[in-house]
């Protein structure tokens, strides 16, 4: 996870400075200078080895994750991380402009964590039912599929076609 976020260091100024869109390559060094490193992203105090896992799985925090999340934003700011064992940290980005900047720097072939299992299943045991992994794919395969379906998906008339099934 740390290596993935290192690429986004340019996009996430944590000092409260406004995020400029990446309209030119010249904007990158300025944003990079304004950004904090991954290690500087604040996180709640944790325990050795299990880090923040205990707080994250507490029943009270799971039942009311929204309140827990709001408490962490108030304590740590709009960008914070939950440190997990074995380096599988979770980074929370809560300002739409920061999320937009992050996505704009993701390139043509973004990697969406969490879809690897779906992709593996569709390409493996369900390969007789699915020709591709579709929107569950990664990289170039995802990009090509997205280009094929995006125009149709974005039309309101297309959505109406599926209303009866819902």
Residue pairs with C-beta under 8 A, 6 or more apart in sequence:
1 87
1 88
1 89
1 91
2 38
2 87
2 89
4 111
4 113
5 38
5 91
6 38
7 105
8 102
8 105
9 32
9 35
9 37
9 38
10 22
10 28
10 31
10 32
10 35
10 105
11 19
11 22
11 31
11 35
11 98
11 101
11 102
11 104
11 105
12 19
12 35
12 36
12 79
12 93
12 98
12 101
12 102
13 19
13 31
13 34
13 35
13 36
14 35
14 36
14 40
14 41
14 77
14 79
15 34
15 36
17 34
18 97
19 31
19 97
19 98
19 101
20 27
20 30
20 31
21 27
21 101
21 104
22 28
22 31
22 101
22 104
22 105
41 79
41 80
41 81
41 91
42 76
42 77
42 79
42 80
42 81
43 52
43 76
43 80
43 81
43 82
43 83
43 89
44 52
44 55
44 72
44 75
44 76
44 80
44 82
46 52
46 53
46 54
46 55
46 83
47 54
49 85
50 85
51 83
51 84
51 85
52 82
52 83
52 84
53 84
53 85
55 61
55 68
55 82
56 82
56 84
56 90
60 68
61 68
69 92
72 80
72 92
73 80
73 94
78 93
78 94
78 95
78 98
79 91
79 92
79 93
79 94
79 95
79 98
80 91
80 92
81 89
81 90
81 91
81 92
82 89
82 90
82 92
83 89
84 90
93 99
93 102
103 110
108 143
109 138
109 139
109 140
109 142
109 143
110 142
111 138
111 139
112 138
112 142
115 136
115 137
115 138
116 138
118 133
118 136
119 133
119 136
119 137
119 138
122 129
122 130
122 132
122 133
122 134
122 136
123 130
123 133
132 141
132 145
133 141
133 142
133 145
134 145
135 142
135 145
135 146
135 149
137 145
152 158
